Amino acid sequence: MKKNSTKNTKNVETGIQAAKQHFGATNALTTIPAVDELRANADADHTFALALVRVSASDPTRMEVVFGTNNISPTDKVLEHAAKKLSAEQKADALAVNQQLIDAASLEIEVTSISAEVAA
């Protein structure tokens, strides 16, 4: 049982690292002015913090940050969740590419078959 736990921990850590790398390089959804509550924890090995946002009651086209934390543990949990989503998206992308390759190979076989019939 311990091997499985060690493997899962390693997978989680790998996923978190992948999320840190991905979100460290990706474009922001939006930008906000810097506030101390949302500065990365100096002890963290990343530049992330968490914000709790809500839709503004007075203007539903705007969002409001109502809480922020740079606590490492919940930040890592969100990165872990993001890594799972990224992994699922990457798998879906890979499946789509594989299907395109299968479709292209099938089309090539059909063209070759038709070409052979025409040549005969």
C-alpha positions as CSV (number, residue, x, y, z in Angstrom):
1,M,0.0,0.0,0.0
2,K,2.9,2.3,0.7
3,K,4.2,2.0,-2.9
4,N,0.8,3.2,-4.2
5,S,0.8,6.2,-1.8
6,T,4.3,7.1,-2.9
7,K,3.4,6.8,-6.6
8,N,0.3,9.0,-6.1
9,T,2.4,11.6,-4.2
10,K,4.9,11.6,-7.0
11,N,2.1,12.0,-9.6
12,V,0.6,14.9,-7.6
13,E,4.0,16.6,-7.3
14,T,4.6,16.2,-11.0
15,G,1.2,17.6,-11.8
16,I,1.7,20.6,-9.6
17,Q,5.1,21.3,-11.3
18,A,3.4,21.0,-14.7
19,A,0.7,23.4,-13.6
20,K,3.3,25.9,-12.2
21,Q,5.1,25.8,-15.5
22,H,2.0,26.1,-17.6
23,F,0.3,28.9,-15.7
24,G,3.7,30.6,-15.2
25,A,3.9,31.1,-18.9
26,T,0.3,31.4,-20.0
27,N,-1.6,34.6,-20.7
28,A,-3.6,36.0,-17.8
29,L,-7.4,35.9,-17.8
30,T,-7.3,39.5,-16.5
31,T,-5.0,41.7,-14.5
32,I,-5.6,43.6,-11.2
33,P,-3.6,46.1,-9.2
34,A,-1.1,44.4,-6.9
35,V,-2.2,44.0,-3.2
36,D,-0.2,42.5,-0.4
37,E,-2.7,39.7,0.2
38,L,-2.1,38.4,-3.3
39,R,1.6,38.5,-3.4
40,A,3.3,35.0,-3.6
41,N,4.5,33.6,-0.3
42,A,8.3,34.2,0.0
43,D,8.7,30.5,1.1
44,A,6.9,29.2,-2.0
45,D,8.8,27.9,-5.0
46,H,6.3,29.7,-7.3
47,T,4.7,33.1,-7.8
48,F,1.1,32.2,-7.2
49,A,-1.5,33.2,-4.6
50,L,-5.3,32.7,-4.4
51,A,-8.1,35.1,-4.8
52,L,-11.8,34.5,-4.0
53,V,-13.8,36.5,-6.5
54,R,-17.5,37.1,-6.9
55,V,-19.7,38.8,-9.5
56,S,-20.4,42.4,-8.5
57,A,-23.9,42.9,-7.2
58,S,-24.0,46.5,-8.6
59,D,-22.4,45.6,-12.0
60,P,-22.7,42.0,-13.2
61,T,-20.1,42.6,-15.9
62,R,-17.4,43.2,-13.2
63,M,-15.8,40.8,-10.7
64,E,-14.7,41.7,-7.1
65,V,-11.8,40.1,-5.2
66,V,-13.2,39.5,-1.7
67,F,-10.4,37.4,-0.2
68,G,-6.9,36.7,-0.9
69,T,-4.2,34.4,0.5
70,N,-0.7,33.4,-0.3
71,N,-0.9,30.3,2.0
72,I,1.2,27.6,0.2
73,S,-1.1,24.6,1.1
74,P,-4.3,25.8,-0.6
75,T,-2.4,27.3,-3.4
76,D,-0.8,23.9,-4.1
77,K,-4.2,22.3,-3.9
78,V,-5.5,24.6,-6.6
79,L,-2.4,24.0,-8.7
80,E,-3.1,20.2,-8.3
81,H,-6.7,20.7,-9.4
82,A,-5.5,22.8,-12.4
83,A,-2.9,20.1,-13.3
84,K,-5.7,17.5,-13.5
85,K,-7.7,19.7,-15.8
86,L,-4.7,20.4,-17.9
87,S,-4.0,16.6,-18.1
88,A,-7.5,15.9,-19.2
89,E,-7.3,18.7,-21.9
90,Q,-3.9,17.3,-23.1
91,K,-5.4,13.8,-23.3
92,A,-8.3,15.1,-25.3
93,D,-6.0,17.0,-27.6
94,A,-3.8,13.9,-28.1
95,L,-6.9,11.8,-28.9
96,A,-8.1,14.5,-31.5
97,V,-4.6,14.4,-33.1
98,N,-4.7,10.6,-33.2
99,Q,-8.1,10.6,-34.8
100,Q,-6.8,13.1,-37.4
101,L,-3.9,10.8,-38.2
102,I,-6.2,7.8,-38.5
103,D,-8.5,9.8,-40.8
104,A,-5.6,10.9,-42.9
105,A,-4.3,7.3,-43.2
106,S,-7.8,6.0,-44.2
107,L,-8.0,8.7,-46.8
108,E,-4.6,7.8,-48.1
109,I,-5.6,4.1,-48.4
110,E,-8.8,5.2,-50.3
111,V,-6.8,7.4,-52.7
112,T,-4.3,4.6,-53.3
113,S,-7.2,2.1,-53.9
114,I,-8.9,4.4,-56.3
115,S,-5.7,5.2,-58.1
116,A,-5.0,1.5,-58.5
117,E,-8.5,1.0,-59.9
118,V,-8.1,3.9,-62.4
119,A,-4.7,2.6,-63.5
120,A,-6.1,-0.9,-64.1
